[in-house]
Amino acid sequence: MSMTDFLNAEDITKAVGAFTAVDSFDHKKFFQMVGLKKKSPDDVKKVFHILDKDESGFIEEEELGSFLKAFSPDARDLSAKEVKTLLAAGDKDGDDKIGVDEFSALVAES
């Protein structure tokens, strides 16, 4: 599975391109631009499983660093500051990782 199975390739390119500058990443704008906000809960969960590279059932800090690369291989890594911000926004139970329900909530509130 790839992101283009669920999201429009042109939307992905535009969204990734909008955040090329370091420390410019805004997950709310990104989810809207990439079209994830409009997707069904089932599709959002499928995207979560693509982001969960080690298949642990969670998106951990290391996976958040390469968040944009999951959408486009030539995208940049998120900065440490961006990773911390994204983790803080998504991690509702304080376990330093984002579960599928937390990810779905993060997308929904975008």
N, CA, C and O atoms as a printed pandas DataFrame, in Angstrom:
     atom_number atom_name residue_name chain_id  residue_number  x_coord  y_coord  z_coord
0              1         N          MET        A               1    0.827   -1.193    0.000
1              2        CA          MET        A               1    0.000    0.000    0.000
2              3         C          MET        A               1    0.868    1.253    0.000
3              4         O          MET        A               1    1.919    1.309    0.639
4              5         N          SER        A               2    0.401    2.242   -0.729
5              6        CA          SER        A               2    1.093    3.524   -0.704
6              7         C          SER        A               2    0.075    4.632   -0.485
7              8         O          SER        A               2   -1.130    4.420   -0.624
8              9         N          MET        A               3    0.565    5.799   -0.147
9             10        CA          MET        A               3   -0.326    6.928    0.124
10            11         C          MET        A               3   -1.217    7.249   -1.078
11            12         O          MET        A               3   -2.359    7.677   -0.911
12            13         N          THR        A               4   -0.693    7.043   -2.285
13            14        CA          THR        A               4   -1.484    7.373   -3.478
14            15         C          THR        A               4   -2.649    6.407   -3.698
15            16         O          THR        A               4   -3.490    6.641   -4.566
16            17         N          ASP        A               5   -2.704    5.322   -2.915
17            18        CA          ASP        A               5   -3.876    4.450   -2.952
18            19         C          ASP        A               5   -5.077    5.140   -2.290
19            20         O          ASP        A               5   -6.228    4.793   -2.555
20            21         N          PHE        A               6   -4.791    6.113   -1.434
21            22        CA          PHE        A               6   -5.838    6.781   -0.661
22            23         C          PHE        A               6   -5.925    8.283   -0.915
23            24         O          PHE        A               6   -6.978    8.895   -0.736
24            25         N          LEU        A               7   -4.802    8.869   -1.337
25            26        CA          LEU        A               7   -4.719   10.319   -1.499
26            27         C          LEU        A               7   -4.269   10.668   -2.907
27            28         O          LEU        A               7   -3.540    9.905   -3.541
28            29         N          ASN        A               8   -4.702   11.813   -3.391
29            30        CA          ASN        A               8   -4.347   12.286   -4.722
30            31         C          ASN        A               8   -2.863   12.674   -4.768
31            32         O          ASN        A               8   -2.390   13.426   -3.915
32            33         N          ALA        A               9   -2.135   12.163   -5.759
33            34        CA          ALA        A               9   -0.691   12.415   -5.876
34            35         C          ALA        A               9   -0.385   13.909   -5.996
35            36         O          ALA        A               9    0.600   14.390   -5.435
36            37         N          GLU        A              10   -1.217   14.631   -6.714
37            38        CA          GLU        A              10   -1.008   16.073   -6.878
38            39         C          GLU        A              10   -1.181   16.802   -5.537
39            40         O          GLU        A              10   -0.425   17.720   -5.220
40            41         N          ASP        A              11   -2.176   16.385   -4.761
41            42        CA          ASP        A              11   -2.389   16.981   -3.431
42            43         C          ASP        A              11   -1.191   16.698   -2.522
43            44         O          ASP        A              11   -0.759   17.570   -1.768
44            45         N          ILE        A              12   -0.664   15.487   -2.594
45            46        CA          ILE        A              12    0.511   15.128   -1.791
46            47         C          ILE        A              12    1.686   16.023   -2.159
47            48         O          ILE        A              12    2.356   16.569   -1.282
48            49         N          THR        A              13    1.937   16.174   -3.461
49            50        CA          THR        A              13    3.057   16.998   -3.933
50            51         C          THR        A              13    2.919   18.436   -3.441
51            52         O          THR        A              13    3.886   19.030   -2.966
52            53         N          LYS        A              14    1.714   18.993   -3.557
53            54        CA          LYS        A              14    1.477   20.373   -3.105
54            55         C          LYS        A              14    1.671   20.496   -1.597
55            56         O          LYS        A              14    2.306   21.437   -1.122
56            57         N          ALA        A              15    1.127   19.553   -0.855
57            58        CA          ALA        A              15    1.207   19.615    0.605
58            59         C          ALA        A              15    2.649   19.490    1.091
59            60         O          ALA        A              15    3.085   20.257    1.949
60            61         N          VAL        A              16    3.385   18.530    0.547
61            62        CA          VAL        A              16    4.785   18.348    0.940
62            63         C          VAL        A              16    5.593   19.591    0.548
63            64         O          VAL        A              16    6.450   20.048    1.305
64            65         N          GLY        A              17    5.310   20.133   -0.645
65            66        CA          GLY        A              17    6.016   21.322   -1.126
66            67         C          GLY        A              17    5.764   22.559   -0.289
67            68         O          GLY        A              17    6.604   23.457   -0.238
68            69         N          ALA        A              18    4.617   22.614    0.367
69            70        CA          ALA        A              18    4.279   23.783    1.190
70            71         C          ALA        A              18    5.087   23.845    2.485
71            72         O          ALA        A              18    5.143   24.885    3.141
72            73         N          PHE        A              19    5.707   22.730    2.844
73            74        CA          PHE        A              19    6.427   22.676    4.116
74            75         C          PHE        A              19    7.899   22.286    3.931
75            76         O          PHE        A              19    8.449   21.522    4.724
76            77         N          THR        A              20    8.528   22.814    2.881
77            78        CA          THR        A              20    9.928   22.477    2.623
78            79         C          THR        A              20   10.882   23.185    3.587
79            80         O          THR        A              20   11.981   22.694    3.847
80            81         N          ALA        A              21   10.470   24.322    4.109
81            82        CA          ALA        A              21   11.333   25.054    5.045
82            83         C          ALA        A              21   11.324   24.358    6.412
83            84         O          ALA        A              21   10.283   23.912    6.894
84            85         N          VAL        A              22   12.503   24.279    7.014
85            86        CA          VAL        A              22   12.621   23.668    8.332
86            87         C          VAL        A              22   11.767   24.453    9.331
87            88         O          VAL        A              22   11.717   25.683    9.297
88            89         N          ASP        A              23   11.106   23.722   10.211
89            90        CA          ASP        A              23   10.236   24.281   11.250
90            91         C          ASP        A              23    8.992   24.990   10.698
91            92         O          ASP        A              23    8.410   25.844   11.368
92            93         N          SER        A              24    8.591   24.632    9.477
93            94        CA          SER        A              24    7.382   25.227    8.900
94            95         C          SER        A              24    6.193   24.270    8.943
95            96         O          SER        A              24    5.080   24.656    8.588
96            97         N          PHE        A              25    6.414   23.022    9.376
97            98        CA          PHE        A              25    5.368   22.004    9.307
98            99         C          PHE        A              25    4.221   22.313   10.262
99           100         O          PHE        A              25    4.428   22.587   11.444
100          101         N          ASP        A              26    3.013   22.262    9.721
101          102        CA          ASP        A              26    1.781   22.463   10.494
102          103         C          ASP        A              26    0.872   21.285   10.158
103          104         O          ASP        A              26    0.334   21.214    9.053
104          105         N          HIS        A              27    0.699   20.372   11.090
105          106        CA          HIS        A              27   -0.053   19.140   10.796
106          107         C          HIS        A              27   -1.491   19.434   10.384
107          108         O          HIS        A              27   -2.032   18.737    9.526
108          109         N          LYS        A              28   -2.118   20.437   10.968
109          110        CA          LYS        A              28   -3.507   20.745   10.613
110          111         C          LYS        A              28   -3.619   21.166    9.153
111          112         O          LYS        A              28   -4.473   20.670    8.419
112          113         N          LYS        A              29   -2.752   22.082    8.738
113          114        CA          LYS        A              29   -2.762   22.516    7.334
114          115         C          LYS        A              29   -2.380   21.361    6.417
115          116         O          LYS        A              29   -2.962   21.190    5.346
116          117         N          PHE        A              30   -1.399   20.569    6.843
117          118        CA          PHE        A              30   -0.947   19.444    6.026
118          119         C          PHE        A              30   -2.077   18.445    5.789
119          120         O          PHE        A              30   -2.308   18.032    4.653
120          121         N          PHE        A              31   -2.782   18.055    6.849
121          122        CA          PHE        A              31   -3.868   17.080    6.709
122          123         C          PHE        A              31   -4.974   17.607    5.794
123          124         O          PHE        A              31   -5.587   16.844    5.046
124          125         N          GLN        A              32   -5.222   18.910    5.859
125          126        CA          GLN        A              32   -6.232   19.501    4.972
126          127         C          GLN        A              32   -5.740   19.512    3.530
127          128         O          GLN        A              32   -6.467   19.117    2.618
128          129         N          MET        A              33   -4.497   19.968    3.325
129          130        CA          MET        A              33   -3.947   20.078    1.969
130          131         C          MET        A              33   -3.835   18.727    1.269
131          132         O          MET        A              33   -4.100   18.612    0.073
132          133         N          VAL        A              34   -3.445   17.716    2.022
133          134        CA          VAL        A              34   -3.219   16.394    1.436
134          135         C          VAL        A              34   -4.551   15.650    1.218
135          136         O          VAL        A              34   -4.590   14.615    0.554
136          137         N          GLY        A              35   -5.621   16.187    1.779
137          138        CA          GLY        A              35   -6.936   15.589    1.575
138          139         C          GLY        A              35   -7.321   14.549    2.618
139          140         O          GLY        A              35   -8.374   13.921    2.507
140          141         N          LEU        A              36   -6.490   14.364    3.614
141          142        CA          LEU        A              36   -6.751   13.337    4.633
142          143         C          LEU        A              36   -7.969   13.700    5.477
143          144         O          LEU        A              36   -8.710   12.819    5.913
144          145         N          LYS        A              37   -8.171   14.966    5.702
145          146        CA          LYS        A              37   -9.292   15.448    6.514
146          147         C          LYS        A              37  -10.639   14.995    5.937
147          148         O          LYS        A              37  -11.589   14.775    6.688
148          149         N          LYS        A              38  -10.726   14.856    4.607
149          150        CA          LYS        A              38  -11.980   14.502    3.938
150          151         C          LYS        A              38  -12.175   12.989    3.809
151          152         O          LYS        A              38  -13.220   12.541    3.337
152          153         N          LYS        A              39  -11.210   12.224    4.211
153          154        CA          LYS        A              39  -11.271   10.771    4.031
154          155         C          LYS        A              39  -12.114   10.086    5.104
155          156         O          LYS        A              39  -12.333   10.629    6.187
156          157         N          SER        A              40  -12.572    8.904    4.784
157          158        CA          SER        A              40  -13.364    8.116    5.734
158          159         C          SER        A              40  -12.482    7.676    6.906
159          160         O          SER        A              40  -11.262    7.591    6.767
160          161         N          PRO        A              41  -13.094    7.397    8.053
161          162        CA          PRO        A              41  -12.312    6.895    9.197
162          163         C          PRO        A              41  -11.492    5.654    8.828
163          164         O          PRO        A              41  -10.381    5.474    9.326
164          165         N          ASP        A              42  -12.031    4.809    7.969
165          166        CA          ASP        A              42  -11.315    3.600    7.546
166          167         C          ASP        A              42  -10.054    3.955    6.753
167          168         O          ASP        A              42   -8.996    3.362    6.963
168          169         N          ASP        A              43  -10.171    4.928    5.840
169          170        CA          ASP        A              43   -9.003    5.361    5.061
170          171         C          ASP        A              43   -7.956    6.028    5.952
171          172         O          ASP        A              43   -6.756    5.841    5.752
172          173         N          VAL        A              44   -8.409    6.799    6.928
173          174        CA          VAL        A              44   -7.472    7.438    7.868
174          175         C          VAL        A              44   -6.685    6.359    8.611
175          176         O          VAL        A              44   -5.481    6.500    8.825
176          177         N          LYS        A              45   -7.366    5.289    9.001
177          178        CA          LYS        A              45   -6.678    4.182    9.685
178          179         C          LYS        A              45   -5.690    3.488    8.759
179          180         O          LYS        A              45   -4.627    3.059    9.209
180          181         N          LYS        A              46   -6.011    3.370    7.492
181          182        CA          LYS        A              46   -5.087    2.759    6.533
182          183         C          LYS        A              46   -3.836    3.619    6.372
183          184         O          LYS        A              46   -2.725    3.096    6.278
184          185         N          VAL        A              47   -4.018    4.928    6.341
185          186        CA          VAL        A              47   -2.872    5.845    6.267
186          187         C          VAL        A              47   -2.026    5.708    7.532
187          188         O          VAL        A              47   -0.798    5.721    7.454
188          189         N          PHE        A              48   -2.660    5.580    8.682
189          190        CA          PHE        A              48   -1.938    5.362    9.940
190          191         C          PHE        A              48   -1.018    4.139    9.821
191          192         O          PHE        A              48    0.140    4.181   10.234
192          193         N          HIS        A              49   -1.548    3.054    9.252
193          194        CA          HIS        A              49   -0.762    1.823    9.152
194          195         C          HIS        A              49    0.426    1.981    8.204
195          196         O          HIS        A              49    1.438    1.301    8.376
196          197         N          ILE        A              50    0.324    2.859    7.214
197          198        CA          ILE        A              50    1.475    3.158    6.352
198          199         C          ILE        A              50    2.528    3.930    7.158
199          200         O          ILE        A              50    3.725    3.680    7.018
200          201         N          LEU        A              51    2.086    4.853    7.987
201          202        CA          LEU        A              51    3.006    5.653    8.810
202          203         C          LEU        A              51    3.670    4.813    9.900
203          204         O          LEU        A              51    4.789    5.110   10.318
204          205         N          ASP        A              52    2.988    3.773   10.355
205          206        CA          ASP        A              52    3.508    2.869   11.389
206          207         C          ASP        A              52    4.433    1.846   10.723
207          208         O          ASP        A              52    4.079    0.679   10.549
208          209         N          LYS        A              53    5.610    2.314   10.362
209          210        CA          LYS        A              53    6.543    1.505    9.566
210          211         C          LYS        A              53    6.960    0.195   10.242
211          212         O          LYS        A              53    7.115   -0.823    9.568
212          213         N          ASP        A              54    7.141    0.212   11.555
213          214        CA          ASP        A              54    7.571   -1.012   12.244
214          215         C          ASP        A              54    6.396   -1.898   12.675
215          216         O          ASP        A              54    6.585   -2.922   13.332
216          217         N          GLU        A              55    5.181   -1.488   12.295
217          218        CA          GLU        A              55    3.965   -2.263   12.568
218          219         C          GLU        A              55    3.769   -2.573   14.048
219          220         O          GLU        A              55    3.291   -3.647   14.416
220          221         N          SER        A              56    4.149   -1.609   14.893
221          222        CA          SER        A              56    4.012   -1.786   16.338
222          223         C          SER        A              56    2.613   -1.424   16.834
223          224         O          SER        A              56    2.260   -1.697   17.981
224          225         N          GLY        A              57    1.822   -0.808   15.956
225          226        CA          GLY        A              57    0.504   -0.330   16.375
226          227         C          GLY        A              57    0.542    1.108   16.861
227          228         O          GLY        A              57   -0.467    1.664   17.296
228          229         N          PHE        A              58    1.732    1.702   16.778
229          230        CA          PHE        A              58    1.922    3.090   17.203
230          231         C          PHE        A              58    2.867    3.800   16.244
231          232         O          PHE        A              58    3.711    3.174   15.603
232          233         N          ILE        A              59    2.710    5.121   16.157
233          234        CA          ILE        A              59    3.687    5.943   15.444
234          235         C          ILE        A              59    4.573    6.554   16.526
235          236         O          ILE        A              59    4.134    7.410   17.294
236          237         N          GLU        A              60    5.824    6.103   16.575
237          238        CA          GLU        A              60    6.762    6.589   17.578
238          239         C          GLU        A              60    7.569    7.772   17.039
239          240         O          GLU        A              60    7.485    8.123   15.862
240          241         N          GLU        A              61    8.344    8.366   17.924
241          242        CA          GLU        A              61    9.125    9.559   17.599
242          243         C          GLU        A              61    9.985    9.382   16.354
243          244         O          GLU        A              61   10.045   10.277   15.511
244          245         N          GLU        A              62   10.650    8.242   16.232
245          246        CA          GLU        A              62   11.508    7.992   15.066
246          247         C          GLU        A              62   10.694    8.005   13.766
247          248         O          GLU        A              62   11.136    8.548   12.754
248          249         N          GLU        A              63    9.521    7.410   13.805
249          250        CA          GLU        A              63    8.652    7.381   12.621
250          251         C          GLU        A              63    8.110    8.780   12.306
251          252         O          GLU        A              63    7.896    9.117   11.141
252          253         N          LEU        A              64    7.891    9.580   13.333
253          254        CA          LEU        A              64    7.439   10.957   13.101
254          255         C          LEU        A              64    8.507   11.774   12.384
255          256         O          LEU        A              64    8.181   12.669   11.603
256          257         N          GLY        A              65    9.772   11.477   12.639
257          258        CA          GLY        A              65   10.863   12.185   11.972
258          259         C          GLY        A              65   10.794   12.049   10.461
259          260         O          GLY        A              65   11.131   12.980    9.731
260          261         N          SER        A              66   10.357   10.885    9.994
261          262        CA          SER        A              66   10.263   10.648    8.551
262          263         C          SER        A              66    8.805   10.718    8.062
263          264         O          SER        A              66    8.456   10.146    7.030
264          265         N          PHE        A              67    7.973   11.425    8.821
265          266        CA          PHE        A              67    6.548   11.556    8.525
266          267         C          PHE        A              67    6.284   11.980    7.087
267          268         O          PHE        A              67    5.508   11.334    6.383
268          269         N          LEU        A              68    6.926   13.069    6.641
269          270        CA          LEU        A              68    6.694   13.579    5.284
270          271         C          LEU        A              68    7.175   12.597    4.221
271          272         O          LEU        A              68    6.587   12.512    3.144
272          273         N          LYS        A              69    8.237   11.859    4.517
273          274        CA          LYS        A              69    8.779   10.892    3.555
274          275         C          LYS        A              69    7.814    9.739    3.299
275          276         O          LYS        A              69    7.880    9.092    2.254
276          277         N          ALA        A              70    6.926    9.485    4.242
277          278        CA          ALA        A              70    5.906    8.450    4.037
278          279         C          ALA        A              70    4.927    8.881    2.947
279          280         O          ALA        A              70    4.309    8.043    2.289
280          281         N          PHE        A              71    4.793   10.182    2.765
281          282        CA          PHE        A              71    3.909   10.718    1.735
282          283         C          PHE        A              71    4.644   10.901    0.413
283          284         O          PHE        A              71    4.076   10.693   -0.659
284          285         N          SER        A              72    5.919   11.294    0.499
285          286        CA          SER        A              72    6.731   11.527   -0.700
286          287         C          SER        A              72    8.192   11.228   -0.371
287          288         O          SER        A              72    8.775   11.897    0.483
288          289         N          PRO        A              73    8.800   10.228   -1.038
289          290        CA          PRO        A              73   10.160    9.796   -0.691
290          291         C          PRO        A              73   11.225   10.900   -0.746
291          292         O          PRO        A              73   12.237   10.822   -0.049
292          293         N          ASP        A              74   10.997   11.924   -1.572
293          294        CA          ASP        A              74   12.004   12.983   -1.677
294          295         C          ASP        A              74   11.736   14.153   -0.723
295          296         O          ASP        A              74   12.402   15.185   -0.802
296          297         N          ALA        A              75   10.775   13.991    0.165
297          298        CA          ALA        A              75   10.474   15.031    1.163
298          299         C          ALA        A              75   11.571   15.081    2.219
299          300         O          ALA        A              75   12.397   14.175    2.328
300          301         N          ARG        A              76   11.558   16.152    2.986
301          302        CA          ARG        A              76   12.562   16.306    4.049
302          303         C          ARG        A              76   12.107   15.590    5.326
303          304         O          ARG        A              76   10.937   15.240    5.478
304          305         N          ASP        A              77   13.055   15.386    6.229
305          306        CA          ASP        A              77   12.729   14.886    7.566
306          307         C          ASP        A              77   12.188   16.054    8.385
307          308         O          ASP        A              77   12.558   17.204    8.151
308          309         N          LEU        A              78   11.321   15.760    9.333
309          310        CA          LEU        A              78   10.872   16.801   10.252
310          311         C          LEU        A              78   12.003   17.115   11.228
311          312         O          LEU        A              78   12.792   16.238   11.581
312          313         N          SER        A              79   12.074   18.364   11.655
313          314        CA          SER        A              79   13.073   18.759   12.649
314          315         C          SER        A              79   12.668   18.195   14.011
315          316         O          SER        A              79   11.528   17.773   14.206
316          317         N          ALA        A              80   13.603   18.194   14.938
317          318        CA          ALA        A              80   13.309   17.703   16.287
318          319         C          ALA        A              80   12.169   18.509   16.906
319          320         O          ALA        A              80   11.314   17.949   17.591
320          321         N          LYS        A              81   12.153   19.809   16.672
321          322        CA          LYS        A              81   11.093   20.676   17.194
322          323         C          LYS        A              81    9.733   20.289   16.595
323          324         O          LYS        A              81    8.732   20.228   17.310
324          325         N          GLU        A              82    9.701   20.031   15.289
325          326        CA          GLU        A              82    8.453   19.641   14.622
326          327         C          GLU        A              82    7.955   18.289   15.121
327          328         O          GLU        A              82    6.754   18.090   15.303
328          329         N          VAL        A              83    8.882   17.363   15.340
329          330        CA          VAL        A              83    8.517   16.039   15.858
330          331         C          VAL        A              83    7.878   16.185   17.237
331          332         O          VAL        A              83    6.842   15.582   17.514
332          333         N          LYS        A              84    8.499   16.987   18.097
333          334        CA          LYS        A              84    7.974   17.195   19.456
334          335         C          LYS        A              84    6.582   17.822   19.411
335          336         O          LYS        A              84    5.696   17.423   20.166
336          337         N          THR        A              85    6.387   18.801   18.529
337          338        CA          THR        A              85    5.089   19.471   18.400
338          339         C          THR        A              85    4.024   18.500   17.917
339          340         O          THR        A              85    2.918   18.470   18.457
340          341         N          LEU        A              86    4.354   17.702   16.896
341          342        CA          LEU        A              86    3.409   16.728   16.353
342          343         C          LEU        A              86    3.082   15.652   17.391
343          344         O          LEU        A              86    1.927   15.255   17.541
344          345         N          LEU        A              87    4.094   15.192   18.093
345          346        CA          LEU        A              87    3.890   14.183   19.129
346          347         C          LEU        A              87    3.003   14.741   20.245
347          348         O          LEU        A              87    2.088   14.060   20.709
348          349         N          ALA        A              88    3.269   15.967   20.674
349          350        CA          ALA        A              88    2.469   16.592   21.738
350          351         C          ALA        A              88    1.010   16.750   21.299
351          352         O          ALA        A              88    0.095   16.571   22.103
352          353         N          ALA        A              89    0.798   17.083   20.034
353          354        CA          ALA        A              89   -0.566   17.259   19.520
354          355         C          ALA        A              89   -1.325   15.939   19.447
355          356         O          ALA        A              89   -2.528   15.894   19.702
356          357         N          GLY        A              90   -0.621   14.870   19.099
357          358        CA          GLY        A              90   -1.281   13.592   18.879
358          359         C          GLY        A              90   -1.336   12.653   20.062
359          360         O          GLY        A              90   -2.243   11.827   20.162
360          361         N          ASP        A              91   -0.368   12.770   20.962
361          362        CA          ASP        A              91   -0.256   11.833   22.087
362          363         C          ASP        A              91   -1.144   12.277   23.243
363          364         O          ASP        A              91   -0.721   13.047   24.104
364          365         N          LYS        A              92   -2.372   11.786   23.251
365          366        CA          LYS        A              92   -3.347   12.214   24.267
366          367         C          LYS        A              92   -3.172   11.505   25.608
367          368         O          LYS        A              92   -3.568   12.041   26.643
368          369         N          ASP        A              93   -2.582   10.305   25.605
369          370        CA          ASP        A              93   -2.469    9.560   26.865
370          371         C          ASP        A              93   -1.072    9.646   27.491
371          372         O          ASP        A              93   -0.816    9.017   28.518
372          373         N          GLY        A              94   -0.169   10.419   26.878
373          374        CA          GLY        A              94    1.134   10.678   27.484
374          375         C          GLY        A              94    2.123    9.530   27.442
375          376         O          GLY        A              94    3.054    9.497   28.246
376          377         N          ASP        A              95    1.944    8.567   26.509
377          378        CA          ASP        A              95    2.869    7.430   26.442
378          379         C          ASP        A              95    3.990    7.624   25.414
379          380         O          ASP        A              95    4.713    6.680   25.094
380          381         N          ASP        A              96    4.131    8.853   24.899
381          382        CA          ASP        A              96    5.187    9.212   23.937
382          383         C          ASP        A              96    5.084    8.480   22.607
383          384         O          ASP        A              96    6.093    8.232   21.948
384          385         N          LYS        A              97    3.859    8.134   22.214
385          386        CA          LYS        A              97    3.621    7.551   20.900
386          387         C          LYS        A              97    2.164    7.811   20.538
387          388         O          LYS        A              97    1.339    8.110   21.401
388          389         N          ILE        A              98    1.865    7.693   19.251
389          390        CA          ILE        A              98    0.520    7.986   18.760
390          391         C          ILE        A              98   -0.124    6.690   18.269
391          392         O          ILE        A              98    0.367    6.049   17.339
392          393         N          GLY        A              99   -1.227    6.319   18.909
393          394        CA          GLY        A              99   -1.976    5.134   18.506
394          395         C          GLY        A              99   -2.956    5.482   17.393
395          396         O          GLY        A              99   -3.117    6.651   17.042
396          397         N          VAL        A             100   -3.602    4.476   16.846
397          398        CA          VAL        A             100   -4.513    4.685   15.715
398          399         C          VAL        A             100   -5.685    5.595   16.090
399          400         O          VAL        A             100   -6.085    6.440   15.290
400          401         N          ASP        A             101   -6.239    5.435   17.289
401          402        CA          ASP        A             101   -7.345    6.298   17.704
402          403         C          ASP        A             101   -6.876    7.734   17.909
403          404         O          ASP        A             101   -7.587    8.681   17.573
404          405         N          GLU        A             102   -5.672    7.890   18.463
405          406        CA          GLU        A             102   -5.102    9.230   18.645
406          407         C          GLU        A             102   -4.844    9.889   17.289
407          408         O          GLU        A             102   -5.089   11.082   17.113
408          409         N          PHE        A             103   -4.349    9.104   16.338
409          410        CA          PHE        A             103   -4.097    9.644   14.998
410          411         C          PHE        A             103   -5.412   10.061   14.339
411          412         O          PHE        A             103   -5.495   11.129   13.733
412          413         N          SER        A             104   -6.431    9.224   14.458
413          414        CA          SER        A             104   -7.737    9.554   13.882
414          415         C          SER        A             104   -8.284   10.837   14.502
415          416         O          SER        A             104   -8.841   11.674   13.792
416          417         N          ALA        A             105   -8.134   11.001   15.800
417          418        CA          ALA        A             105   -8.589   12.210   16.483
418          419         C          ALA        A             105   -7.788   13.431   16.014
419          420         O          ALA        A             105   -8.342   14.514   15.828
420          421         N          LEU        A             106   -6.483   13.240   15.827
421          422        CA          LEU        A             106   -5.612   14.329   15.367
422          423         C          LEU        A             106   -6.038   14.815   13.990
423          424         O          LEU        A             106   -6.084   16.021   13.744
424          425         N          VAL        A             107   -6.348   13.897   13.099
425          426        CA          VAL        A             107   -6.821   14.254   11.760
426          427         C          VAL        A             107   -8.187   14.931   11.855
427          428         O          VAL        A             107   -8.422   15.946   11.199
428          429         N          ALA        A             108   -9.074   14.383   12.656
429          430        CA          ALA        A             108  -10.436   14.911   12.786
430          431         C          ALA        A             108  -10.464   16.345   13.297
431          432         O          ALA        A             108  -11.310   17.140   12.890
432          433         N          GLU        A             109   -9.530   16.671   14.195
433          434        CA          GLU        A             109   -9.540   18.025   14.770
434          435         C          GLU        A             109   -8.748   19.024   13.937
435          436         O          GLU        A             109   -8.606   20.181   14.332
436          437         N          SER        A             110   -8.240   18.600   12.810
437          438        CA          SER        A             110   -7.469   19.490   11.931
438          439         C          SER        A             110   -8.370   20.481   11.230
439          440         O          SER        A             110   -7.892   21.306   10.452
